[in-house]
């Protein structure tokens, strides 16, 4: 579907498209430690996403999100198919739910 066979290939291709920052999913926001910023659900959009299924183990499944802030900061964020869903706020769940 996405044309990429590995997480590494996908991340490398996204970096070439300008998604150079690494974001981490937090309960109510996404955070980029290198820029020392946090983005709440209303502060970013999900431009695209890529799903990877674990070939032998469903626990190896992941989603890579390519995100952009309102200020034009672009980066990627990975999620292991809802591993952190229990700790997310309603706003974050709503932001990500259409893509899970």
C-alpha positions as CSV (number, residue, x, y, z in Angstrom):
1,X,0.0,0.0,0.0
2,X,2.7,2.5,1.0
3,X,5.5,1.2,-1.3
4,X,7.9,0.9,1.6
5,X,8.9,-2.5,3.0
6,X,10.6,-1.4,6.2
7,X,10.2,1.2,8.9
8,X,13.8,2.4,8.1
9,X,13.0,2.9,4.4
10,X,9.9,4.8,5.3
11,X,11.7,7.1,7.8
12,X,14.5,7.8,5.4
13,X,12.0,8.7,2.6
14,X,10.1,11.0,4.9
15,X,13.4,12.7,6.0
16,X,14.0,13.5,2.3
17,X,10.5,15.1,2.2
18,X,11.5,17.4,5.1
19,X,10.1,15.3,8.1
20,X,13.4,15.6,10.0
21,X,12.3,16.0,13.6
22,X,11.4,13.1,15.9
23,X,8.2,13.5,18.0
24,X,7.2,11.3,20.9
25,X,3.6,10.6,21.8
26,X,2.5,11.9,25.2
27,X,-0.9,11.6,26.9
28,X,-2.1,15.0,25.8
29,X,0.4,16.1,23.1
30,X,3.4,15.2,21.0
31,X,6.8,16.3,22.0
32,X,10.0,17.0,20.2
33,X,12.9,17.0,22.7
34,X,15.5,18.3,20.3
35,X,13.4,21.5,19.7
36,X,12.1,21.5,23.2
37,X,8.5,21.9,22.0
38,X,5.2,20.3,22.7
39,X,2.3,20.3,20.2
40,X,-1.3,19.7,21.4
41,X,-3.9,18.2,19.0
42,X,-5.0,21.6,17.7
43,X,-1.4,22.6,16.9
44,X,-0.5,19.9,14.4
45,X,-1.9,17.9,11.5
46,X,-1.2,14.3,10.4
47,X,-0.1,14.6,6.8
48,X,0.2,10.9,6.2
49,X,0.7,7.6,7.9
50,X,2.1,4.2,7.2
51,X,1.1,0.9,8.9
52,X,3.5,-2.0,9.3
53,X,2.2,-5.4,10.3
54,X,4.4,-7.8,12.3
55,X,5.1,-10.8,10.0
56,X,5.4,-13.3,12.8
57,X,4.3,-11.4,15.8
58,X,1.4,-9.0,16.0
59,X,3.2,-7.1,18.8
60,X,5.7,-5.9,16.2
61,X,3.0,-3.9,14.4
62,X,3.5,-0.1,14.2
63,X,2.3,3.1,12.6
64,X,4.5,5.9,11.5
65,X,2.8,9.3,11.4
66,X,4.2,12.2,9.3
67,X,3.1,15.4,11.1
68,X,3.3,19.1,10.5
69,X,2.9,21.9,13.0
70,X,1.0,25.2,12.3
71,X,4.4,26.8,12.2
72,X,5.7,24.4,9.5
73,X,7.8,22.1,11.7
74,X,7.7,18.7,10.1
75,X,8.6,15.4,11.8
76,X,7.7,11.8,12.4
77,X,6.1,9.9,15.3
78,X,5.8,6.1,15.8
79,X,3.1,4.3,17.7
80,X,3.0,0.5,18.4
81,X,-0.7,0.2,17.4
82,X,-2.2,1.7,20.4
83,X,0.2,0.6,23.1
84,X,-0.3,4.0,24.8
85,X,-4.0,4.4,24.0
86,X,-5.0,3.9,27.6
87,X,-3.1,6.9,28.8
88,X,-4.1,9.3,26.0
89,X,-6.5,12.2,26.5
90,X,-9.8,12.2,24.6
91,X,-8.5,14.9,22.3
92,X,-5.4,12.9,21.4
93,X,-7.4,9.7,20.8
94,X,-9.8,11.7,18.5
95,X,-6.8,13.1,16.7
96,X,-5.3,9.7,16.0
97,X,-8.4,7.4,15.9
98,X,-9.2,7.8,12.2
99,X,-5.7,6.5,11.4
100,X,-5.5,3.5,13.8
